[in-house]
Amino acid sequence: MRSRSAFSAEYSAARDRFRQAASSLGWQLEAHPIDAAGPRGEELTIDVAYSSTGGPGRVLVVSSGLHGVEGFFGSAVQVALLELWKAATTPSIKCVFLHGLNPFGFSWLRRVDENNVDPNRNFLLVDERFEGAPDRYAQLDPFLNPTRPSSLWEPFTLTALPLLVRYGVPALRQAIAEGQYSYPRGLFFGGAGPSQTQRLLAGHFPRWLDGAESVVHLDFHTGLGRRGACKLLIDYAPSERHRAWLTDWFDVDSFQTPDSRGSAYSARGGFGRWCVSGSFAPDYLFAYAEFGTYGPLQMLAGLRAENQTHHWGEPSAASTTRAKERLKELFCPADSRWRSRVLEHSRRLVDAAVHGLQARRSGFGPIVQDSAVE
């Protein structure tokens, strides 16, 4: 799976490529519109494709675009897989592909949705409340979310370095990325209630996974980690049996759980924990397939600048266009070597999941608790 042509230049092209590739395999297609429009007034949809072959007991779920602009990468993975399977052999298990889970962010080159909500901080469980923020977030708010348009001359690094010295990298990362529910225009805002994406998935997951006994769900992301390298992030506390399957299928060093040494950070409202807790199947293994791009300071600077221009800049201003294109590059580098590498690694991950499901004989055991998410 080395073809870089699977990458699209914009959301509408990616959606069309996905639909065409799934249709060519004879898969069933669904398009679920959201209550928001694209930059040219176009309809935005969450698209779902699922195979008609294979029994419902064992299911592979591959999802993309939960963090909007990361959909350029995730869509390319899905399109490349579908085109590969058309030329070779389709897996003998049921496959469900969820494309562009945050179509607003995908089309507008944002990581968040139409309400500035980070979808991967929005999947709180029924007994959890959409309120609060990490203690240090309030102190960092003036730096993270300045109420003015971004500028090329803004001394981001000079401002950030004293904070790094004062708090340290782990504490600063935790305070910023944990998820907050008090600053609606701020970074990593988890929302005031379930988002359109969460409501839609809650309404349709039982149907898409009807009859499923074992589900393996890979949710593709970019931005965190060493450039081009992949780590499977698990945001719940897995059982020992669950760890054994991850080790057997993906290798002992391929995944990171909340209790792993050097875990990135813990976060609220993660998609994976919600899926595993949802009783959609007796056995549900979920992992974020996270591919590194640029360094953490570059990522934070890009997120901050785009958020500034979105809320405080002019939509047609050059600074707005520049900030959004920069964000796209940060989460989906144009570098051909990076693209070839991540597509090939993604194929191997999916192959391992398929083989694991085909060979599976017994369950994973109980799951659920908090943590580390992208």
Buried (B, 14 or more C-beta within 10 A) or exposed (E): BEBBEBBBEBBBEBBEBBBEBBEEBEBEBBBBEBEBBBEEEEEBBBBBBBBEEBEBBBBBBBBBBBBBBBBBBBBBBBBBBBBBBBEEEBBBBBBBBBBBBBBBBBBBBBBBBBBBBBBBBBBBEEEEEBEBBBEBBEBBBEBBBBEEBBBEEBEBEEEBEEBBEEBEEEBBBBBBBBBBBBBEEBBBBBBEEBBBBBEBBBEBBEEBBEEBBBBBBBBBBBBBBEBBEBBBBBBBBBEEBBBEBBEEBBEEEBBBBBEEEEBBBBBBBBBBBBBBBBEBBEBBBBBBBBBBBBEBBBBBBBBBBBBBBBBBBEEEEEBBBBBBEBBBBBBBBEEEEBBBBBBEBBBEBBBBBBEBBEEBEEBBEEBEBBBBBB
